[in-house]
């Protein structure tokens, strides 16, 4: 299926999401394929398509988490980013935050990082409401995911917007006392079903205070977007 998609199917939101899930499953079984898969996916997603920005950012997350070095990813990163930054209008805040985080990790060129920082400031100034910044002090978010590196990036981005949050990461495969305690006491549970065991997913459900958030991908951008969407719905109700 992965070969069929990357060799025969045109990139769109549906095929990109399917590719991500298949690639993650394959990398868990054979992490040594990460560099080869990075080259294959880069050829498939080489042409910048603004509608697939989130899927691309989640792809970078996945490849980085499986050890693909920045030298292999940077030209791909730069080509997409240069194209997107030249588009008219103010870029999306969450995407800019992720692009900047990835760019700093890749030790990107100063002029690109400066452009990102400038556009992120503009996007911040334009935001009328930030559901993350509006959360009360000590609001506890529990992220249940095996992908600790991606979850840590989410944690860093959330704390950059609201330093008084309490964000905790659970990477356990089975229900135990610490996991149960986190489920019982978190104000918002984020369950990354593409990257967590079924046993844990169903095990924590009876202990949650409210329905959890289920991101569409285990990448940091998708997780942040799912959290924002849930908070906007909750705060508006």
N, C-alpha and C positions, 0 to 999 in steps of 0.2 A: 504493500500500500504506500509506503514511504517513497519507493522508487517510482511508482505510478504517478504520485502527486508531483514530485520534484522534476520528473523527466517529461511528463505528458500533460499536466494540468496547468492552466494559467493561474497565477497568484490572485486570490481574492480572500475576503475575510474567512469564508468557510474552509477553503483549502489550506490557508495559512494556519488556522487553529488546529486542523487535523494534522498537518505536518508537525506542528509543535508537540502535540501529544505523542505522536509516533516517535519523533526524534528523542523525546525525553525517555520514553520506555526503552528504546534501543540503547541509549547511552547508559541507562542503569544496568543493562545486561552486558554492555561492552564499552566501558568508558574510554578505552584506548582508541575508539573510532572518532573521538571528538574532533580532531583536526581535519580528518577526511570529510566528516559531515559538515563542518564549517565551510569548507570549500564548495560542497554540493549545494548547500542552502544559499550561500552567497551568490552562486550563479543563478539560482532560481529567483532570488529576491534582489537582484543587482540593480534593477531599474527602480528609482524612487517612485512610490505610489503613496501619496499623502493619506489615503484611507486605510493603509496598512501600517501606519506609524506605530501603533501600540503593539501589533504583532511583531514588528521588527525589533522594537525595544525588548520585548519578552524573549526573542530569539538571542539577542546579545546576552541577556541575563543567563539563559540556559547554557550557552557555549562557554561563558566565563566561569560559571559554576562547575563545569566539567573540565576546566583546566586549559582552555584554548588561550594562548598568550595574546596580549594586546597587539603585538606586531602583525599578527595574521588578520586581526579584525579592524585595525585602525583605518585603512584606506576605504573599506566598505562603510565604516562609521562616518568618515569625513565626507564621502560622496553624497550620502543621504542627507547628512546634516546641512551641508552647503546648499543643496537644492531647497530644503525646507526653510532655511533661514531667509532665502531670497523671495519666498512667497509673500504677497501683500498681506497686511493685517497683523494683528498680535497673535503670537503662537499660544497654544494651550499651556497653562501653568504646569500641570502635572507632567506632561511630556517634556517640557523644558527642564524641569527639575531632574528628571531621569537622564536626559541627554547630558546635563552638566555633571551629574554624578559619574556617569560612564566616562565622560571626557577626562575628568580628573584622574580616574583610575588608569586610563590609557595614556596619561601624561600628554594630552593633546596639545596642538599648537596654541600659543598664547592668544592669537587673534580670534580663533574660534571660541575659546573659552570666554574671552572678553565679550564677544557677540552674544553668547548664551547668557552671561551674567546681565548684560544690558537688557536683553529681551525678557529675562526672568523678572527683572525689576519692573519693566513696563507691565508685564502680565500681573504682577503683584499689585501694582497701583490700580489696575483696571478691575481687579476682583471686588465685587460688591460684598459678597459673603464667602467666607471660607469655613466650611462645616467642621474642619479639623481644628482650626484656631478657636472656634466658638465652644469647643468642648470644655467642661469644667475641670478644675485642677484635680489630678488623681484619677481621672477617667481611665479605666483599665481595658486595654485591648489585648486579647489573646490570639496569637497567630499559630495555628496548628499546621505544620508543614515539615516535610523531610528536608526541604531545600533551605538549609540554615542561612547560607550566604544571601540568597534572595530575600529571605525574611528579615535579615539584618539591614539590608538596604531599605526595605520598607520602614523599619523601625527608625533609621536615621532620617528618612524624609519626613516621617510624621513628627518626630521630635524637633526638626528644623522649623516646623510650622507651629508647634505647640510644645514647648519644653516641659510643660507641667503634666504631660500625659504619662501614664504607666503602661508601657508596651512590653509584653512578655512573649517569648517564643517557645513553643513546645514542639520538639522533634521526635517524641516517643512514638513507637509503633503500636503499643498496647496501652490499655487503660491501667494506670497505677494511681497511687494516692496524690502525688504532686499534680498529675494531669487532671485528676478529678477536682482537686482544689482550684486549679486555674479555671476550669469550666464552670465551677460553682460561683466563682467570685468575679469573673470578668464581665464588664458592662457590654462588651461587643466581642463575639467570637468570630474569627475568620478561619474557616475550614477549607484548606486547599485540597479539594477532593482528587485532583489529578496527581497529587503528591503526598498522600497520606493513606494509611491502611483503612480498609473497610471496618475492621474491628474497632479502630479508634473513632472513626466517624460516627458509627452507631453507638459506641460505648459512652461518648460524652453527651449525647443528645438529651438524656433524662436530667442532666445536671445544669443545662444552660438556662439562664434567666429569660432569654428571648431568642427568637430564631436566628441562626448564624448567618454570616455572609459567605457565599460560595463564589469565589472569583472564577472567571472563565479560563484562567491559566495560572501557573505557578510563578510567572514572572512578576517582578516588583510593580511594573506599571499597571498590570491588570488587577493586582491586589489593591493598590491605592485607589484605582477607579471604582472598584467594587465597594470599598469602604466609604468613599465620598458619596456614591449613589445611595447607599444605605443610610448614611447620616442625614443627607438632604431629605430623604423620605421620612425618616424618624423625626427630625426637627420640624418638618412642615406639618406633621400630623397633630 
